Structure formats: C-alpha cells, structure tokens
Amino acid sequence: MGALDGLKVADFSWVGAGPRSTKDLADNGATVVKVESSVRLDLGRRSPPFAGGDRRNPDASVFFAQTNTSKKSVTINLSDPRGVEVAKKLIAWADVVVENFGPGYMDRIGLDWETLQQVKPGVILASVSVAGRSGPLSGLRGYGNSAAAWSGHCDMTGWPETEPHMPPFAYGDVVAPMMLTVAILSALEHRDRTGEGVHVDVSQIEAMVHVIGDLFAELPTDKPANEDAEMTPHGVFPCKDDRWIAIACETDAQRMALAGVLGDGSVEHATANWDLVELEQRLIQAGVPAAAVLDGKGLSEHPDLNAAGHFVAVEHPVIGIANMPAPPYLLPDTPSDVGPSPCLGADNLFVFAEIGLTDAEVQDLTAKGVLV
C-alpha cells in the first residue's frame, strides 16, 4: 500500500512543471488520471529521445515516460464544450485538480476556481505557471527557461566576464513541481481539517529565486563559475581518459589530506595522472569531499545507486524495459511503486465508466471528436 492510496487526481498539466509533481503523487499510490488530447498533443510526448527513433509515435518519448510514471491517460478535447462537461465529471470524482495552462485558459473553457467548487465542493486546484496566477506578472507566458531569466539563474551561470548563459535544461520545470507537491499535501491536510478547498498557486520564478536566495545576499560582482567564497580548491579537475572529478575542500584538515594524496603543487596537473575511480576512492578514504563527474550512462549504471533501488526496471508497451528513477526517499511501511507511463488514451474505457459514462456514450462522443 502506498502512502497516498485512495487519493484521486485529475491531472490537466503537461510538459514538465505539473507532470513532475503528479508523478510524485502517482508513484506513492495516488490514482492520477492524465487528461490529454490527440487534438493538442502534450509537448512532452513530442520531446526526445524516442524509442527506436520513432518521433511520430506519441507513446515513444522517453522524456514523457520518465515524467509520467504510474499514471493513467484519458483523451478529452477541451476545445469542445461537450469535452468540458466530461472533464467536470472527472473533477467531481477527484480530490485534486492540477493544471499548468497559459494564463486564463481554465477560465475561458469554464473550469475556473469558482466553477470547480460548484462541481466538487472542497476540491483542491493546484496551478503552476511561470509567474503565478496572481500579482502584476500573472499574465506572463513562457516556460522554465523564461523563469531562469527572470530569477537570476541566467545571469549567474557561465564563466566570469561572459554573457548570461541559459541553464542546460528548464530548471524551473524541476524546482517548481517539488514546491507544488508540498503545497498540494498541505492543502489536502487543510481540507481534511476544515472541509474547505484551496487554490494552490506556484510560481516558477519564485521557486527558482527561493533556491538561490543566499547568492543574492552575497551581491557578487562577477560570476563565480566553479569558484567558491569559502572553499578552496573548489571545482572539477581532469583525470585520465577525459574523465573528471569534483573536489571541494572547506577546512585546512581537508586541504592537508588532499596534499597527502596528490602532493603539493597544481591540483589540476596532479589529478590528470590519476584513474578517476582510484582517485575518488583514495580521496574519500582520506576525508576529502570528492566525487566522480558522471554522465547519464555512468549514473544509470552506478552500482551504489542501483543497490539502493534508485532505478527501477519498468516495462512499457512501446519503449520496452527501461530504468526509471524512483522517488529519492524511502517510506518503509508505505513504499513507492513505480509503474509505466500510460499510452495515449489507454484508460478511456475504464476511467469514463468510473465517472458514470456508458459504453454507448463513450463510443458516441469518440466518434464526434470529443473523447480524442
């Protein structure tokens, strides 16, 4: 039994900012129904890499598979008012509704906060967007990279005396969902105590400012790159065979231990003569904070992470057997259970029956382009 068994989530979110939060809920036992449509395909389904290189297959995206584990999928065309009526039936079934559409979209299709409370009193609406649903920036459109620019991450990234540099991935789509998950759980506890619904509103910009707020306090005059105001040496250094090791010494004792392994002189020149694995082990044994710089392959094959159960082999009907990251925490009495991501619309018959539609109604609405 998962920690969130019995929790029902109508997941209208797409790409990354919302789905990564609902993935957390699903992996821990919640029934998460992802609302999609072939009319407006989730951009996550069009994101590489693709199993077999088949970008035309909406179920072949490994990005989507990792971001949507353990969920169910239904197809509802929300541009059709009849589709919105079906969505209301799903909302009436749910405890939580999650969305990360552009500003005003839920209001325009008739799924605003007030309407949701009429459909299901006490339902939780969880929204995540670049700048939140309230305040002067509430109309701002964009993605995680937009939040990187607004939050200061771009300005701080890169080498000294270089132009602002975009982080290598949409960091806001990773940070904001963690905040969203905590907020959803808090809202559920409030509802259980009071019976009141809550509109949770998470801003990617504010979430990203939150994780680097201490750097703003230092008021740096230039980008620090790998340098640190208190630790030295602090950076990544070359080893044999084009591999790298990260070293960060905070105390004189650690620096003396480093010199004991490498000798005096240039750290960079000394590490270049070492095998990465051997050097990592020697430094750790000596009490030096050090770690191998791993690529994706090295990470997924790392024996310690696999021994700890961080990667779970999951069989997907299109992708096949693939390692998926498990939640990075352990709940011994209510463990997580990571299942495959859903194929597009794979759960239409089951879910629509659950919310009260007959087979004849499903067939009719499908033929009319509503449940597609």
LINDAPE-V772117 format. One record per residue. N is the residue number from 1. RES is the residue in one letter. SS is DSSP state (H for helix, E for strand, C for the rest). PSI is psi in radians with two decimals (none if undefined). OMEGA is omega in whole degrees, 0 to 359 (* if undefined). Layout:
n=N res=RES ss=SS psi=PSI omega=OMEGA
n=N res=RES ss=SS psi=PSI omega=OMEGA
//
This chain:
n=1 res=M ss=C psi=2.26 omega=178
n=2 res=G ss=C psi=2.82 omega=182
n=3 res=A ss=C psi=-0.46 omega=185
n=4 res=L ss=C psi=0.36 omega=175
n=5 res=D ss=C psi=2.34 omega=180
n=6 res=G ss=C psi=-0.32 omega=178
n=7 res=L ss=C psi=2.32 omega=182
n=8 res=K ss=E psi=2.24 omega=185
n=9 res=V ss=E psi=2.16 omega=171
n=10 res=A ss=E psi=1.88 omega=190
n=11 res=D ss=E psi=1.76 omega=178
n=12 res=F ss=C psi=0.06 omega=186
n=13 res=S ss=C psi=2.82 omega=181
n=14 res=W ss=C psi=3.06 omega=183
n=15 res=V ss=C psi=-1.86 omega=186
n=16 res=G ss=C psi=-0.71 omega=191
n=17 res=A ss=C psi=-0.68 omega=177
n=18 res=G ss=C psi=-0.85 omega=184
n=19 res=P ss=H psi=-0.52 omega=180
n=20 res=R ss=H psi=-0.52 omega=176
n=21 res=S ss=H psi=-0.81 omega=181
n=22 res=T ss=H psi=-0.45 omega=172
n=23 res=K ss=H psi=-0.76 omega=178
n=24 res=D ss=H psi=-0.75 omega=181
n=25 res=L ss=H psi=-0.77 omega=182
n=26 res=A ss=H psi=-0.74 omega=181
n=27 res=D ss=H psi=-0.37 omega=180
n=28 res=N ss=C psi=0.33 omega=169
n=29 res=G ss=C psi=-0.22 omega=179
n=30 res=A ss=C psi=2.57 omega=172
n=31 res=T ss=E psi=1.87 omega=183
n=32 res=V ss=E psi=2.05 omega=178
n=33 res=V ss=E psi=1.97 omega=181
n=34 res=K ss=E psi=2.13 omega=180
n=35 res=V ss=E psi=2.07 omega=182
n=36 res=E ss=E psi=-3.10 omega=174
n=37 res=S ss=C psi=2.41 omega=174
n=38 res=S ss=C psi=-0.31 omega=178
n=39 res=V ss=C psi=-0.64 omega=179
n=40 res=R ss=C psi=1.46 omega=188
n=41 res=L ss=C psi=2.41 omega=175
n=42 res=D ss=C psi=2.24 omega=179
n=43 res=L ss=H psi=-0.46 omega=176
n=44 res=G ss=H psi=-0.59 omega=179
n=45 res=R ss=H psi=-0.28 omega=179
n=46 res=R ss=H psi=0.22 omega=183
n=47 res=S ss=C psi=2.33 omega=180
n=48 res=P ss=C psi=2.90 omega=1
n=49 res=P ss=C psi=2.80 omega=181
n=50 res=F ss=E psi=2.38 omega=176
n=51 res=A ss=H psi=2.22 omega=181
n=52 res=G ss=H psi=0.16 omega=181
n=53 res=G ss=H psi=0.22 omega=185
n=54 res=D ss=C psi=1.54 omega=181
n=55 res=R ss=C psi=-0.18 omega=180
n=56 res=R ss=C psi=-0.32 omega=182
n=57 res=N ss=C psi=2.03 omega=183
n=58 res=P ss=C psi=-0.18 omega=181
n=59 res=D ss=C psi=0.12 omega=186
n=60 res=A ss=C psi=-0.08 omega=183
n=61 res=S ss=E psi=2.12 omega=177
n=62 res=V ss=H psi=-0.58 omega=175
n=63 res=F ss=H psi=-0.86 omega=180
n=64 res=F ss=H psi=-0.72 omega=182
n=65 res=A ss=H psi=-0.71 omega=180
n=66 res=Q ss=H psi=-0.53 omega=185
n=67 res=T ss=H psi=-0.20 omega=187
n=68 res=N ss=C psi=0.60 omega=179
n=69 res=T ss=C psi=2.61 omega=169
n=70 res=S ss=C psi=0.22 omega=182
n=71 res=K ss=C psi=2.97 omega=170
n=72 res=K ss=E psi=2.78 omega=181
n=73 res=S ss=E psi=2.31 omega=170
n=74 res=V ss=E psi=2.68 omega=178
n=75 res=T ss=E psi=2.14 omega=178
n=76 res=I ss=C psi=2.18 omega=177
n=77 res=N ss=C psi=1.74 omega=184
n=78 res=L ss=C psi=-0.13 omega=175
n=79 res=S ss=C psi=-0.13 omega=177
n=80 res=D ss=C psi=2.21 omega=180
n=81 res=P ss=H psi=-0.55 omega=178
n=82 res=R ss=H psi=-0.56 omega=175
n=83 res=G ss=H psi=-0.66 omega=178
n=84 res=V ss=H psi=-0.64 omega=178
n=85 res=E ss=H psi=-0.66 omega=176
n=86 res=V ss=H psi=-0.72 omega=179
n=87 res=A ss=H psi=-0.62 omega=178
n=88 res=K ss=H psi=-0.63 omega=176
n=89 res=K ss=H psi=-0.68 omega=178
n=90 res=L ss=H psi=-0.69 omega=178
n=91 res=I ss=H psi=-0.65 omega=178
n=92 res=A ss=H psi=-0.46 omega=177
n=93 res=W ss=H psi=-0.47 omega=194
n=94 res=A ss=C psi=2.76 omega=168
n=95 res=D ss=C psi=-0.55 omega=185
n=96 res=V ss=E psi=2.39 omega=173
n=97 res=V ss=E psi=2.26 omega=181
n=98 res=V ss=E psi=2.36 omega=179
n=99 res=E ss=E psi=2.59 omega=172
n=100 res=N ss=C psi=0.72 omega=178
n=101 res=F ss=C psi=3.01 omega=174
n=102 res=G ss=C psi=2.80 omega=183
n=103 res=P ss=C psi=2.26 omega=174
n=104 res=G ss=C psi=-0.14 omega=186
n=105 res=Y ss=H psi=-0.82 omega=181
n=106 res=M ss=H psi=-0.65 omega=178
n=107 res=D ss=H psi=-0.75 omega=184
n=108 res=R ss=H psi=-0.58 omega=181
n=109 res=I ss=C psi=0.07 omega=175
n=110 res=G ss=C psi=0.44 omega=176
n=111 res=L ss=C psi=0.73 omega=179
n=112 res=D ss=C psi=2.97 omega=184
n=113 res=W ss=H psi=-0.80 omega=182
n=114 res=E ss=H psi=-0.72 omega=180
n=115 res=T ss=H psi=-0.72 omega=179
n=116 res=L ss=H psi=-0.65 omega=179
n=117 res=Q ss=H psi=-0.48 omega=175
n=118 res=Q ss=H psi=-0.69 omega=180
n=119 res=V ss=H psi=-0.75 omega=182
n=120 res=K ss=C psi=1.57 omega=178
n=121 res=P ss=C psi=2.30 omega=179
n=122 res=G ss=C psi=-0.02 omega=179
n=123 res=V ss=C psi=2.56 omega=177
n=124 res=I ss=E psi=2.23 omega=171
n=125 res=L ss=E psi=2.09 omega=180
n=126 res=A ss=E psi=2.04 omega=181
n=127 res=S ss=E psi=2.41 omega=173
n=128 res=V ss=E psi=2.33 omega=183
n=129 res=S ss=E psi=3.06 omega=183
n=130 res=V ss=C psi=-0.79 omega=186
n=131 res=A ss=C psi=0.22 omega=179
n=132 res=G ss=C psi=2.96 omega=183
n=133 res=R ss=C psi=0.02 omega=180
n=134 res=S ss=C psi=2.86 omega=179
n=135 res=G ss=C psi=3.03 omega=185
n=136 res=P ss=C psi=-0.49 omega=182
n=137 res=L ss=C psi=0.17 omega=188
n=138 res=S ss=C psi=-0.38 omega=179
n=139 res=G ss=C psi=0.04 omega=183
n=140 res=L ss=C psi=2.27 omega=177
n=141 res=R ss=C psi=2.63 omega=178
n=142 res=G ss=C psi=-2.97 omega=181
n=143 res=Y ss=C psi=-2.98 omega=181
n=144 res=G ss=H psi=-0.59 omega=180
n=145 res=N ss=H psi=-0.53 omega=176
n=146 res=S ss=H psi=-0.72 omega=178
n=147 res=A ss=H psi=-0.56 omega=177
n=148 res=A ss=H psi=-0.66 omega=179
n=149 res=A ss=H psi=-0.83 omega=183
n=150 res=W ss=H psi=-0.58 omega=189
n=151 res=S ss=H psi=-0.13 omega=180
n=152 res=G ss=C psi=-0.13 omega=181
n=153 res=H ss=H psi=-0.71 omega=181
n=154 res=C ss=H psi=-0.70 omega=183
n=155 res=D ss=H psi=-0.55 omega=183
n=156 res=M ss=H psi=-0.17 omega=186
n=157 res=T ss=C psi=2.46 omega=179
n=158 res=G ss=C psi=-3.05 omega=181
n=159 res=W ss=C psi=2.73 omega=177
n=160 res=P ss=C psi=2.53 omega=176
n=161 res=E ss=C psi=0.44 omega=174
n=162 res=T ss=C psi=2.89 omega=181
n=163 res=E ss=C psi=2.83 omega=176
n=164 res=P ss=C psi=2.49 omega=185
n=165 res=H ss=C psi=2.29 omega=180
n=166 res=M ss=C psi=2.31 omega=173
n=167 res=P ss=C psi=2.68 omega=188
n=168 res=P ss=C psi=-0.10 omega=176
n=169 res=F ss=C psi=2.94 omega=183
n=170 res=A ss=C psi=1.47 omega=187
n=171 res=Y ss=C psi=-0.58 omega=178
n=172 res=G ss=H psi=-0.50 omega=178
n=173 res=D ss=H psi=-0.13 omega=178
n=174 res=V ss=H psi=-0.74 omega=183
n=175 res=V ss=H psi=-0.83 omega=184
n=176 res=A ss=H psi=-0.72 omega=179
n=177 res=P ss=H psi=-0.58 omega=177
n=178 res=M ss=H psi=-0.73 omega=176
n=179 res=M ss=H psi=-0.67 omega=182
n=180 res=L ss=H psi=-0.73 omega=180
n=181 res=T ss=H psi=-0.80 omega=179
n=182 res=V ss=H psi=-0.74 omega=182
n=183 res=A ss=H psi=-0.67 omega=178
n=184 res=I ss=H psi=-0.79 omega=180
n=185 res=L ss=H psi=-0.66 omega=177
n=186 res=S ss=H psi=-0.73 omega=179
n=187 res=A ss=H psi=-0.66 omega=178
n=188 res=L ss=H psi=-0.67 omega=178
n=189 res=E ss=H psi=-0.70 omega=177
n=190 res=H ss=H psi=-0.75 omega=180
n=191 res=R ss=H psi=-0.70 omega=181
n=192 res=D ss=H psi=-0.52 omega=180
n=193 res=R ss=H psi=-0.61 omega=190
n=194 res=T ss=H psi=-0.32 omega=186
n=195 res=G ss=C psi=-0.01 omega=184
n=196 res=E ss=C psi=2.46 omega=172
n=197 res=G ss=C psi=2.82 omega=181
n=198 res=V ss=C psi=2.38 omega=170
n=199 res=H ss=E psi=1.81 omega=178
n=200 res=V ss=E psi=2.29 omega=186
n=201 res=D ss=E psi=1.91 omega=183
n=202 res=V ss=E psi=2.26 omega=177
n=203 res=S ss=E psi=2.22 omega=177
n=204 res=Q ss=H psi=-0.71 omega=180
n=205 res=I ss=H psi=-0.86 omega=182
n=206 res=E ss=H psi=-0.63 omega=177
n=207 res=A ss=H psi=-0.68 omega=181
n=208 res=M ss=H psi=-0.60 omega=174
n=209 res=V ss=H psi=-0.66 omega=183
n=210 res=H ss=H psi=-0.67 omega=186
n=211 res=V ss=H psi=-0.15 omega=177
n=212 res=I ss=C psi=0.36 omega=183
n=213 res=G ss=H psi=-0.59 omega=181
n=214 res=D ss=H psi=-0.52 omega=179
n=215 res=L ss=H psi=-0.60 omega=177
n=216 res=F ss=H psi=-0.60 omega=181
n=217 res=A ss=H psi=-0.47 omega=181
n=218 res=E ss=H psi=-0.26 omega=180
n=219 res=L ss=C psi=1.07 omega=181
n=220 res=P ss=C psi=2.50 omega=179
n=221 res=T ss=C psi=-0.34 omega=179
n=222 res=D ss=C psi=2.90 omega=180
n=223 res=K ss=C psi=2.35 omega=181
n=224 res=P ss=C psi=-0.25 omega=186
n=225 res=A ss=C psi=-2.15 omega=180
n=226 res=N ss=C psi=-0.02 omega=180
n=227 res=E ss=C psi=2.74 omega=178
n=228 res=D ss=C psi=2.51 omega=184
n=229 res=A ss=C psi=-0.43 omega=185
n=230 res=E ss=C psi=-0.43 omega=184
n=231 res=M ss=C psi=2.41 omega=175
n=232 res=T ss=C psi=2.35 omega=352
n=233 res=P ss=C psi=2.66 omega=182
n=234 res=H ss=E psi=1.83 omega=182
n=235 res=G ss=E psi=-2.92 omega=176
n=236 res=V ss=E psi=2.44 omega=188
n=237 res=F ss=E psi=2.56 omega=186
n=238 res=P ss=E psi=2.57 omega=171
n=239 res=C ss=C psi=-3.05 omega=179
n=240 res=K ss=H psi=2.75 omega=174
n=241 res=D ss=H psi=0.61 omega=177
n=242 res=D ss=H psi=0.60 omega=176
n=243 res=R ss=C psi=2.84 omega=189
n=244 res=W ss=E psi=2.68 omega=177
n=245 res=I ss=E psi=2.45 omega=177
n=246 res=A ss=E psi=2.33 omega=180
n=247 res=I ss=E psi=2.37 omega=179
n=248 res=A ss=E psi=1.85 omega=181
n=249 res=C ss=C psi=2.21 omega=183
n=250 res=E ss=C psi=-0.49 omega=186
n=251 res=T ss=C psi=2.84 omega=176
n=252 res=D ss=H psi=-0.61 omega=179
n=253 res=A ss=H psi=-0.71 omega=178
n=254 res=Q ss=H psi=-0.68 omega=179
n=255 res=R ss=H psi=-0.66 omega=178
n=256 res=M ss=H psi=-0.68 omega=178
n=257 res=A ss=H psi=-0.66 omega=177
n=258 res=L ss=H psi=-0.79 omega=179
n=259 res=A ss=H psi=-0.56 omega=178
n=260 res=G ss=H psi=-0.50 omega=179
n=261 res=V ss=H psi=-0.78 omega=187
n=262 res=L ss=H psi=-0.32 omega=188
n=263 res=G ss=C psi=3.05 omega=178
n=264 res=D ss=C psi=2.84 omega=179
n=265 res=G ss=C psi=-2.84 omega=185
n=266 res=S ss=C psi=2.17 omega=177
n=267 res=V ss=H psi=-0.78 omega=183
n=268 res=E ss=H psi=-0.75 omega=180
n=269 res=H ss=H psi=-0.63 omega=182
n=270 res=A ss=H psi=-0.76 omega=182
n=271 res=T ss=H psi=-0.46 omega=184
n=272 res=A ss=C psi=-0.32 omega=181
n=273 res=N ss=C psi=0.01 omega=186
n=274 res=W ss=C psi=2.59 omega=165
n=275 res=D ss=C psi=2.39 omega=186
n=276 res=L ss=H psi=-0.90 omega=184
n=277 res=V ss=H psi=-0.76 omega=180
n=278 res=E ss=H psi=-0.74 omega=181
n=279 res=L ss=H psi=-0.75 omega=178
n=280 res=E ss=H psi=-0.83 omega=181
n=281 res=Q ss=H psi=-0.76 omega=181
n=282 res=R ss=H psi=-0.74 omega=181
n=283 res=L ss=H psi=-0.73 omega=179
n=284 res=I ss=H psi=-0.75 omega=178
n=285 res=Q ss=H psi=-0.56 omega=180
n=286 res=A ss=H psi=-0.11 omega=180
n=287 res=G ss=C psi=0.34 omega=179
n=288 res=V ss=C psi=2.20 omega=176
n=289 res=P ss=C psi=1.92 omega=183
n=290 res=A ss=E psi=2.66 omega=179
n=291 res=A ss=E psi=2.50 omega=176
n=292 res=A ss=E psi=2.47 omega=173
n=293 res=V ss=C psi=1.97 omega=185
n=294 res=L ss=C psi=2.49 omega=169
n=295 res=D ss=C psi=-3.08 omega=183
n=296 res=G ss=H psi=-0.71 omega=180
n=297 res=K ss=H psi=-0.80 omega=180
n=298 res=G ss=H psi=-0.62 omega=179
n=299 res=L ss=H psi=-0.86 omega=184
n=300 res=S ss=H psi=-0.42 omega=181
n=301 res=E ss=C psi=0.07 omega=185
n=302 res=H ss=C psi=2.16 omega=185
n=303 res=P ss=H psi=-0.61 omega=182
n=304 res=D ss=H psi=-0.77 omega=179
n=305 res=L ss=H psi=-0.68 omega=180
n=306 res=N ss=H psi=-0.64 omega=177
n=307 res=A ss=H psi=-0.55 omega=179
n=308 res=A ss=C psi=-0.10 omega=179
n=309 res=G ss=C psi=0.35 omega=182
n=310 res=H ss=C psi=-0.63 omega=178
n=311 res=F ss=E psi=2.33 omega=183
n=312 res=V ss=E psi=2.24 omega=177
n=313 res=A ss=E psi=2.06 omega=183
n=314 res=V ss=E psi=2.33 omega=180
n=315 res=E ss=E psi=2.15 omega=180
n=316 res=H ss=E psi=2.46 omega=185
n=317 res=P ss=C psi=-0.39 omega=180
n=318 res=V ss=C psi=-0.80 omega=185
n=319 res=I ss=C psi=-0.48 omega=184
n=320 res=G ss=E psi=-2.73 omega=180
n=321 res=I ss=E psi=2.17 omega=182
n=322 res=A ss=E psi=2.57 omega=177
n=323 res=N ss=E psi=2.20 omega=178
n=324 res=M ss=E psi=2.44 omega=178
n=325 res=P ss=E psi=2.32 omega=175
n=326 res=A ss=C psi=2.85 omega=175
n=327 res=P ss=C psi=2.42 omega=185
n=328 res=P ss=C psi=0.67 omega=177
n=329 res=Y ss=C psi=2.78 omega=181
n=330 res=L ss=C psi=2.30 omega=173
n=331 res=L ss=C psi=1.60 omega=191
n=332 res=P ss=C psi=-0.68 omega=184
n=333 res=D ss=C psi=-0.32 omega=179
n=334 res=T ss=C psi=1.20 omega=186
n=335 res=P ss=C psi=2.72 omega=176
n=336 res=S ss=C psi=2.82 omega=179
n=337 res=D ss=C psi=1.73 omega=186
n=338 res=V ss=C psi=2.04 omega=178
n=339 res=G ss=C psi=3.08 omega=182
n=340 res=P ss=C psi=2.72 omega=171
n=341 res=S ss=C psi=2.71 omega=183
n=342 res=P ss=C psi=2.58 omega=168
n=343 res=C ss=C psi=2.69 omega=186
n=344 res=L ss=C psi=2.06 omega=177
n=345 res=G ss=C psi=0.27 omega=185
n=346 res=A ss=C psi=-0.40 omega=187
n=347 res=D ss=C psi=0.32 omega=182
n=348 res=N ss=H psi=-0.93 omega=186
n=349 res=L ss=H psi=-0.80 omega=183
n=350 res=F ss=H psi=-0.87 omega=185
n=351 res=V ss=H psi=-0.76 omega=182
n=352 res=F ss=H psi=-0.57 omega=174
n=353 res=A ss=H psi=-0.66 omega=180
n=354 res=E ss=H psi=-0.59 omega=183
n=355 res=I ss=C psi=0.14 omega=169
n=356 res=G ss=C psi=0.12 omega=177
n=357 res=L ss=C psi=2.44 omega=176
n=358 res=T ss=C psi=2.85 omega=177
n=359 res=D ss=H psi=-0.68 omega=180
n=360 res=A ss=H psi=-0.71 omega=178
n=361 res=E ss=H psi=-0.72 omega=179
n=362 res=V ss=H psi=-0.79 omega=180
n=363 res=Q ss=H psi=-0.75 omega=181
n=364 res=D ss=H psi=-0.81 omega=181
n=365 res=L ss=H psi=-0.52 omega=176
n=366 res=T ss=H psi=-0.80 omega=179
n=367 res=A ss=H psi=-0.51 omega=180
n=368 res=K ss=C psi=0.10 omega=176
n=369 res=G ss=C psi=0.32 omega=182
n=370 res=V ss=C psi=-0.77 omega=182
n=371 res=L ss=C psi=1.07 omega=181
n=372 res=V ss=C psi=none omega=*
//
